[in-house]
Amino acid sequence: MSSILTNNSAMVALQTMKSISTNLSQTTAEISTGKRVASAKDNAAVWAISKVMEADVQGFQGISDSLSLGSSTIAVARQAAETVTSYLTQMKAKIVSAQESNVDRTKIQSDIVALKNQISSVVSAAQFNGLNLVDGSQSTVNVLSSLDRSGGSVTASSISVAGQDLSIGAYTAKGVLAGSDGVSNAADTAGFAIDASTGTGTIVIDDSSAAFAAGDSVSIAIGGKTASYTVTADDVASTSPSDLVAIGLKKSIESLNISGLTVDYDSSAPGTLAFSNTCSNALSDTAQFNNAVTGGLGALSGIAPTTAAGATAALGNIESMMQTAINASASFGSAQSRVDTQKDFVGKLVDSMKSGIGSLVDANMEEASARLQALQVQQQLSTQALSIANQQPQALLSLFR
């Protein structure tokens, strides 16, 4: 049955044209944006996944920057530790030379002091963006390394880098000389005074008020010469460190070979040294002090191979300090290697995530191009079909002629 009120062919052609136009519009949008899923209405589930992954990509790019900063900071610290190790090696060579009797220990000491100052400069300058990992100011530094997503929650992971203390530090007076605040004066009850041409005096080394620590230095100046003893870890661990320090200081004083001066150790009185000046020459003013050392390389302050005893003590101390610097270099090297490895991984991970996002939302341009060509042909045919369908009612006019 034909009707002039209802043109079914035209309606079918029109619906077909609308469907083709919708598909053509979608294909054109894919080509113009390059995305198959450009908004949530295109595919809500895929769009939501892509947005979460895009946020993670942004986070990992920030982590990559953090790892670059961390690697640079550690590299500065590692270079400083390696440089300090090199200077300590040079210092050891000079201390070994000082073991020989027929050498100018004063000039050797001058070179050692210069190396000490250079080590201090290196440690002070080894900072990146204000962070110094070798001066003892930092115990642990965390470098942001990853974002971990589990069960819908996100947590940040870090690589911990241990700071190292390669500073020389400073000496401070410490009351381990009986009756003294660390520096002899007229108020000292120890009563050490041998200024006269003949006289006696006694000093008592007592660590009851301030315990000894390895690297502490006890020194005494007599007749323009200085004797010193550096406290060792074995001294500290002994049952009577005061006696061992007193004996060590006695040997150092005797190595000065001051004419007329004798030093006796009184085993019945812990830490006591008795002095006697039998020479007709008056000795110059004297002083005794104990300095507490701070800093990972604090024992450097007490190194003074100006005497045979001092050279022997310095040789024992320099080895442990070299090991400290070597361990610091190795620690920083290991940490930098880990950070750099993580940085490479994060870079590859970001690339993989970008590729994954692309596979979800990017348009297949070859397929879109072919579909566009087909839809354009279909659009032209649907236009022709609609035109033909619209002309069908006119054929009914011939029935009424």
LUMMARFI-238618 format. One record per residue (C-alpha): x, y, z; chain. Coordinates in steps of 0.001 Angstrom, whole numbers, padded with zeros to 6 digits. Layout:
residues N
[r [X; Y; Z]; A]
...
end
This chain:
residues 401
[r [000000; 000000; 000000]; A]
[r [001259; 003433; -000938]; A]
[r [000577; 006478; 001217]; A]
[r [001231; 010166; 000836]; A]
[r [001125; 010591; 004620]; A]
[r [003658; 007952; 005596]; A]
[r [006792; 007499; 003515]; A]
[r [008503; 004483; 005057]; A]
[r [011301; 004501; 002491]; A]
[r [012143; 008105; 003301]; A]
[r [012179; 007358; 007032]; A]
[r [014529; 004406; 006565]; A]
[r [016790; 006481; 004347]; A]
[r [016761; 009329; 006867]; A]
[r [017663; 007042; 009779]; A]
[r [020450; 005550; 007734]; A]
[r [021743; 009011; 006864]; A]
[r [021693; 010044; 010553]; A]
[r [023628; 006914; 011561]; A]
[r [026196; 007514; 008833]; A]
[r [026520; 011179; 009851]; A]
[r [027074; 010176; 013509]; A]
[r [029759; 007664; 012550]; A]
[r [031332; 010175; 010197]; A]
[r [031390; 012792; 012941]; A]
[r [033021; 010325; 015360]; A]
[r [035608; 009290; 012790]; A]
[r [036402; 012915; 011994]; A]
[r [036869; 013592; 015740]; A]
[r [039234; 010618; 016008]; A]
[r [041299; 011930; 013113]; A]
[r [041397; 015497; 014420]; A]
[r [042229; 014560; 018042]; A]
[r [044186; 011386; 017379]; A]
[r [042216; 009663; 020146]; A]
[r [039688; 006899; 019999]; A]
[r [038590; 007706; 023570]; A]
[r [038799; 011467; 024002]; A]
[r [036231; 011870; 026773]; A]
[r [034318; 009814; 029298]; A]
[r [031274; 009550; 026995]; A]
[r [033358; 007702; 024409]; A]
[r [034177; 004847; 026810]; A]
[r [033836; 005612; 030520]; A]
[r [035821; 002605; 031796]; A]
[r [038774; 003034; 029437]; A]
[r [038806; 006800; 029963]; A]
[r [038953; 006359; 033771]; A]
[r [041843; 003884; 033531]; A]
[r [043774; 006158; 031166]; A]
[r [043388; 009158; 033482]; A]
[r [044721; 007218; 036484]; A]
[r [047696; 006063; 034446]; A]
[r [048328; 009574; 033108]; A]
[r [048424; 010859; 036697]; A]
[r [050953; 008144; 037565]; A]
[r [053072; 009127; 034575]; A]
[r [053181; 012721; 035826]; A]
[r [054167; 011446; 039271]; A]
[r [056955; 009269; 037904]; A]
[r [058291; 012158; 035836]; A]
[r [058574; 014125; 039079]; A]
[r [060315; 011130; 040665]; A]
[r [062783; 011109; 037783]; A]
[r [063674; 014715; 038618]; A]
[r [064069; 013765; 042275]; A]
[r [066382; 010895; 041364]; A]
[r [068476; 013205; 039176]; A]
[r [068834; 015637; 042083]; A]
[r [069687; 012805; 044463]; A]
[r [072265; 011346; 042092]; A]
[r [073973; 014729; 041716]; A]
[r [074028; 015243; 045482]; A]
[r [075533; 011809; 046094]; A]
[r [078047; 012294; 043275]; A]
[r [079370; 015440; 044970]; A]
[r [079685; 013598; 048291]; A]
[r [081379; 010610; 046651]; A]
[r [083889; 012821; 044879]; A]
[r [084639; 014605; 048150]; A]
[r [085155; 011301; 049995]; A]
[r [087467; 010036; 047262]; A]
[r [089419; 013296; 047368]; A]
[r [089760; 013066; 051153]; A]
[r [091004; 009488; 050742]; A]
[r [093637; 010725; 048298]; A]
[r [094821; 013432; 050718]; A]
[r [094945; 010956; 053598]; A]
[r [097051; 008653; 051428]; A]
[r [099494; 011506; 050842]; A]
[r [099468; 012247; 054557]; A]
[r [100234; 008618; 055373]; A]
[r [103263; 008715; 053096]; A]
[r [104593; 011712; 055002]; A]
[r [103905; 010096; 058367]; A]
[r [105792; 006995; 057224]; A]
[r [108710; 009258; 056309]; A]
[r [108568; 010748; 059811]; A]
[r [109353; 007310; 061298]; A]
[r [112945; 007846; 060182]; A]
[r [115130; 009609; 062741]; A]
[r [117216; 011524; 060233]; A]
[r [114385; 013654; 058796]; A]
[r [113110; 017160; 059360]; A]
[r [109875; 016374; 061170]; A]
[r [109013; 020053; 061466]; A]
[r [108750; 020431; 057703]; A]
[r [106825; 017167; 057471]; A]
[r [104401; 018534; 060049]; A]
[r [103961; 021681; 057946]; A]
[r [102954; 019558; 054962]; A]
[r [100556; 017559; 057118]; A]
[r [098925; 020732; 058424]; A]
[r [098456; 021930; 054834]; A]
[r [096784; 018631; 053937]; A]
[r [094549; 018891; 057010]; A]
[r [093427; 022344; 055918]; A]
[r [092755; 021100; 052413]; A]
[r [090649; 018237; 053745]; A]
[r [088628; 020734; 055782]; A]
[r [088066; 022837; 052656]; A]
[r [086936; 019829; 050617]; A]
[r [084489; 018679; 053291]; A]
[r [083038; 022178; 053728]; A]
[r [082585; 022710; 049992]; A]
[r [081036; 019301; 049259]; A]
[r [077411; 020461; 049158]; A]
[r [074793; 020380; 046418]; A]
[r [071796; 022675; 046687]; A]
[r [072753; 023342; 050308]; A]
[r [072903; 019663; 051330]; A]
[r [076226; 018314; 052604]; A]
[r [076519; 014559; 053124]; A]
[r [080117; 014465; 054384]; A]
[r [080298; 017042; 057182]; A]
[r [078307; 015045; 059725]; A]
[r [075260; 017329; 059543]; A]
[r [073083; 014643; 057934]; A]
[r [072509; 011185; 059361]; A]
[r [070201; 009871; 056630]; A]
[r [068814; 011446; 053462]; A]
[r [065853; 009913; 051619]; A]
[r [065692; 010145; 047825]; A]
[r [062159; 009721; 046417]; A]
[r [062377; 006694; 044153]; A]
[r [058947; 005237; 043337]; A]
[r [055162; 005317; 043633]; A]
[r [053653; 002014; 044738]; A]
[r [049969; 001383; 043953]; A]
[r [048321; -001470; 045822]; A]
[r [044653; -002058; 046566]; A]
[r [043698; 001366; 045319]; A]
[r [046089; 003211; 047644]; A]
[r [049306; 004891; 046611]; A]
[r [052452; 005123; 048735]; A]
[r [055831; 006681; 048028]; A]
[r [059086; 004748; 048343]; A]
[r [062515; 006218; 048975]; A]
[r [066142; 005193; 048786]; A]
[r [067923; 005945; 052058]; A]
[r [071422; 007364; 051769]; A]
[r [073526; 007404; 054930]; A]
[r [075448; 010600; 055555]; A]
[r [079119; 010307; 056482]; A]
[r [081189; 012380; 058868]; A]
[r [084549; 013259; 057353]; A]
[r [084946; 016534; 059240]; A]
[r [088000; 017175; 061359]; A]
[r [085955; 019009; 063967]; A]
[r [087503; 021033; 066738]; A]
[r [089220; 020586; 070066]; A]
[r [087571; 021760; 073268]; A]
[r [089030; 021869; 076763]; A]
[r [088080; 018868; 078818]; A]
[r [088647; 018442; 082526]; A]
[r [090710; 015288; 082695]; A]
[r [093691; 016824; 084445]; A]
[r [092977; 016685; 088160]; A]
[r [092013; 020108; 089449]; A]
[r [092061; 021599; 085963]; A]
[r [089470; 022690; 083449]; A]
[r [091743; 021363; 080758]; A]
[r [094336; 024133; 080746]; A]
[r [096843; 024538; 083581]; A]
[r [096737; 027721; 085595]; A]
[r [097567; 028986; 089059]; A]
[r [094330; 027595; 090474]; A]
[r [095097; 024024; 089509]; A]
[r [095272; 021754; 092525]; A]
[r [097530; 019445; 090585]; A]
[r [100345; 021791; 091548]; A]
[r [102400; 021270; 088434]; A]
[r [105075; 023961; 088384]; A]
[r [108730; 023390; 087537]; A]
[r [109577; 026876; 086344]; A]
[r [112475; 027219; 088759]; A]
[r [115930; 025977; 087899]; A]
[r [115327; 023163; 090315]; A]
[r [111933; 021889; 091387]; A]
[r [109378; 019152; 091240]; A]
[r [105789; 018883; 090169]; A]
[r [103034; 016362; 089724]; A]
[r [100125; 016063; 087346]; A]
[r [097281; 013602; 087658]; A]
[r [095345; 012440; 084647]; A]
[r [091811; 011708; 085788]; A]
[r [088884; 010900; 083518]; A]
[r [086292; 010497; 086283]; A]
[r [084499; 013744; 085358]; A]
[r [084834; 013463; 081575]; A]
[r [085490; 010055; 080106]; A]
[r [088154; 009619; 077472]; A]
[r [087167; 009039; 073868]; A]
[r [089317; 007636; 071101]; A]
[r [091048; 010547; 069384]; A]
[r [091320; 012736; 072483]; A]
[r [094710; 014363; 072822]; A]
[r [096633; 015122; 076026]; A]
[r [099544; 017522; 075559]; A]
[r [102121; 019250; 077707]; A]
[r [104579; 022030; 076831]; A]
[r [107897; 022042; 078686]; A]
[r [110911; 024187; 077948]; A]
[r [109569; 025308; 074598]; A]
[r [108899; 021750; 073466]; A]
[r [105590; 019956; 073249]; A]
[r [104801; 016352; 074008]; A]
[r [101410; 014836; 073275]; A]
[r [099593; 011570; 073398]; A]
[r [096479; 010599; 071446]; A]
[r [094018; 008334; 073206]; A]
[r [093335; 005108; 071331]; A]
[r [090289; 002852; 071267]; A]
[r [092286; 000238; 073196]; A]
[r [092970; 002805; 075926]; A]
[r [089278; 003585; 076224]; A]
[r [088373; -000104; 076378]; A]
[r [090912; -000860; 079119]; A]
[r [090098; -001085; 082821]; A]
[r [092389; 001854; 083633]; A]
[r [092582; 004320; 080723]; A]
[r [094135; 007029; 082937]; A]
[r [097199; 004850; 083579]; A]
[r [097663; 004058; 079882]; A]
[r [097314; 007716; 078889]; A]
[r [099802; 008733; 081604]; A]
[r [102301; 006120; 080424]; A]
[r [101877; 007181; 076813]; A]
[r [102381; 010835; 077720]; A]
[r [105471; 009922; 079788]; A]
[r [107069; 008238; 076777]; A]
[r [106307; 011263; 074618]; A]
[r [107887; 013627; 077192]; A]
[r [110982; 011496; 077484]; A]
[r [111395; 011551; 073708]; A]
[r [111876; 015336; 073964]; A]
[r [115268; 014681; 075661]; A]
[r [115066; 017730; 077924]; A]
[r [118306; 017890; 079905]; A]
[r [117826; 017536; 083658]; A]
[r [114138; 016661; 083468]; A]
[r [112999; 013293; 084730]; A]
[r [109481; 011903; 084644]; A]
[r [108344; 009062; 086853]; A]
[r [105117; 007126; 086722]; A]
[r [103676; 006323; 090106]; A]
[r [101858; 003000; 089785]; A]
[r [100412; 003370; 093280]; A]
[r [098542; 006539; 092273]; A]
[r [096493; 006063; 089083]; A]
[r [097324; 008469; 086274]; A]
[r [100060; 010279; 088202]; A]
[r [103280; 011608; 086649]; A]
[r [105973; 013099; 088893]; A]
[r [108428; 015597; 087423]; A]
[r [111848; 016601; 088706]; A]
[r [114120; 019280; 087253]; A]
[r [117734; 018806; 088333]; A]
[r [119246; 021050; 085694]; A]
[r [120605; 024477; 086544]; A]
[r [118663; 025909; 083592]; A]
[r [115186; 027181; 084356]; A]
[r [112417; 025692; 082256]; A]
[r [109910; 027931; 080498]; A]
[r [106275; 028162; 081521]; A]
[r [104360; 024954; 081068]; A]
[r [100801; 024051; 080238]; A]
[r [098828; 020888; 080103]; A]
[r [095477; 020375; 078441]; A]
[r [093175; 017722; 077144]; A]
[r [091197; 018351; 074024]; A]
[r [088055; 016410; 073168]; A]
[r [087880; 015781; 069454]; A]
[r [084676; 015915; 067437]; A]
[r [084233; 014865; 063822]; A]
[r [084674; 011620; 061950]; A]
[r [088293; 012536; 061180]; A]
[r [088777; 014383; 064458]; A]
[r [091926; 012435; 065261]; A]
[r [093627; 014398; 062475]; A]
[r [093790; 017363; 064841]; A]
[r [095979; 015378; 067192]; A]
[r [098373; 014066; 064547]; A]
[r [101773; 015637; 065112]; A]
[r [104740; 013451; 064095]; A]
[r [107221; 016028; 065415]; A]
[r [108727; 013411; 067707]; A]
[r [109439; 009724; 067377]; A]
[r [106549; 008902; 069709]; A]
[r [104244; 011284; 067862]; A]
[r [105196; 009722; 064536]; A]
[r [104445; 006246; 065891]; A]
[r [101067; 007347; 067241]; A]
[r [100244; 009170; 064001]; A]
[r [100962; 006059; 061929]; A]
[r [098480; 004074; 063974]; A]
[r [095789; 006743; 063726]; A]
[r [096071; 007561; 060028]; A]
[r [095250; 003991; 059023]; A]
[r [091862; 003995; 060769]; A]
[r [091005; 007409; 059312]; A]
[r [091878; 006228; 055815]; A]
[r [089517; 003308; 056326]; A]
[r [086802; 005751; 057415]; A]
[r [087220; 007763; 054211]; A]
[r [087381; 004624; 052051]; A]
[r [084209; 003251; 053632]; A]
[r [082470; 006578; 053026]; A]
[r [083500; 006557; 049357]; A]
[r [082277; 002993; 048918]; A]
[r [078975; 003775; 050643]; A]
[r [078317; 006786; 048407]; A]
[r [079362; 004840; 045307]; A]
[r [076913; 002054; 046112]; A]
[r [074107; 004539; 046818]; A]
[r [074734; 006479; 043601]; A]
[r [074726; 003261; 041568]; A]
[r [071372; 002286; 043064]; A]
[r [069872; 005731; 042429]; A]
[r [071101; 005751; 038824]; A]
[r [069706; 002250; 038261]; A]
[r [066351; 003326; 039655]; A]
[r [066410; 006426; 037456]; A]
[r [066914; 004277; 034336]; A]
[r [064102; 001976; 035441]; A]
[r [061708; 004869; 036059]; A]
[r [062480; 006267; 032597]; A]
[r [061675; 002914; 030962]; A]
[r [058586; 002519; 033162]; A]
[r [057251; 005916; 032050]; A]
[r [057761; 004947; 028414]; A]
[r [055902; 001658; 028956]; A]
[r [053031; 003414; 030714]; A]
[r [052733; 005962; 027922]; A]
[r [052644; 003118; 025408]; A]
[r [049943; 001398; 027444]; A]
[r [047826; 004543; 027617]; A]
[r [048218; 004976; 023875]; A]
[r [046991; 001474; 023184]; A]
[r [043875; 002239; 025227]; A]
[r [042841; 005637; 023896]; A]
[r [044775; 006417; 020699]; A]
[r [043009; 006120; 017362]; A]
[r [044177; 003714; 014674]; A]
[r [044821; 006291; 011975]; A]
[r [045014; 003770; 009122]; A]
[r [041703; 002253; 010155]; A]
[r [040168; 005693; 010678]; A]
[r [041295; 006817; 007222]; A]
[r [039733; 003782; 005556]; A]
[r [036551; 004190; 007564]; A]
[r [036339; 007875; 006643]; A]
[r [036504; 007027; 002935]; A]
[r [033782; 004403; 003317]; A]
[r [031531; 006687; 005368]; A]
[r [031878; 009501; 002854]; A]
[r [030696; 007120; 000081]; A]
[r [027874; 005882; 002314]; A]
[r [026874; 009477; 003050]; A]
[r [026636; 010258; -000657]; A]
[r [024595; 007077; -001311]; A]
[r [022273; 007772; 001632]; A]
[r [021671; 011246; 000244]; A]
[r [020751; 009744; -003106]; A]
[r [018514; 007147; -001419]; A]
[r [016692; 009814; 000577]; A]
[r [016189; 011871; -002582]; A]
[r [014681; 008856; -004376]; A]
[r [012460; 008033; -001394]; A]
[r [011161; 011603; -001259]; A]
[r [010163; 011410; -004965]; A]
[r [007990; 008275; -004502]; A]
[r [004733; 010132; -003454]; A]
[r [004899; 012154; -006675]; A]
[r [004379; 008906; -008628]; A]
[r [000907; 008627; -007068]; A]
[r [-000200; 011732; -009023]; A]
[r [-000350; 009665; -012196]; A]
[r [-003176; 007617; -010685]; A]
[r [-005397; 010693; -010557]; A]
[r [-005008; 011967; -014104]; A]
end
